[in-house]
């Protein structure tokens, strides 16, 4: 994150993320107090994506082009006792492959901190004429009953801007916390 810019904590129902003031939170349909501070291109987010109950936060980088504004999302998906972390992460990865036309996984690797461990997946796809890179961190917060919550944090940017974008989105990921 750019240390010279003011930091803002964006809080969803289940997650919180700290980002520079370049990032604007988009409202959920069930959050009537927020109004969209900017116009998103209709084809940047799939129709109805903001209605998905798993989606917790959607941040959009205010600076962008007519074609694209970087996005950073958090999603939370509860699961029951019969589903473990590995099975849930496989389901999330399979969902990306099935729902994003032309999506190709480039790298998949485990990651860990003192508090949590998960899977980091990077992939690419083409939207209209723009090559996009999707970086996705997934992990599980287990409940006492054997179930849990799967957490997915996704950053998407034009492929040619991945290094610059990652310099900002990696610290945002590191700041993500489950409430």
PyMOL commands that set and color helices and strands:
alter all, ss='L'
color gray80, all
select helices_A, chain A and resi 49-51+85-99+159-175
alter helices_A, ss='H'
color red, helices_A
select strands_A, chain A and resi 7-11+15-20+23-25+55-61+71-79+104-112+117-127+130-142+148-158+177-178
alter strands_A, ss='S'
color yellow, strands_A
deselect
rebuild
show_as cartoon
